[in-house]
């Protein structure tokens, strides 16, 4: 039987059945546009970005909070 992982995206709770999740899956689950960016909400001042194909290990405590926002990058 698979374990369900509770994750929070933009302070809303979701269930996830895999031990890993990537940025694209987070956006799909939250229903935000693919043009948005995802960050992992960690204790302390640094919230690292999560790229579309970057996997986050949900089996480690404290890794289950994320937030999204518009991509205001001026790169390119």
PyMOL commands that set and color helices and strands:
alter all, ss='L'
color gray80, all
select helices_A, chain A and resi 23-30
alter helices_A, ss='H'
color red, helices_A
select strands_A, chain A and resi 5-9+12-16+20-22+37-40+49-50+55-57+65-69
alter strands_A, ss='S'
color yellow, strands_A
deselect
rebuild
show_as cartoon
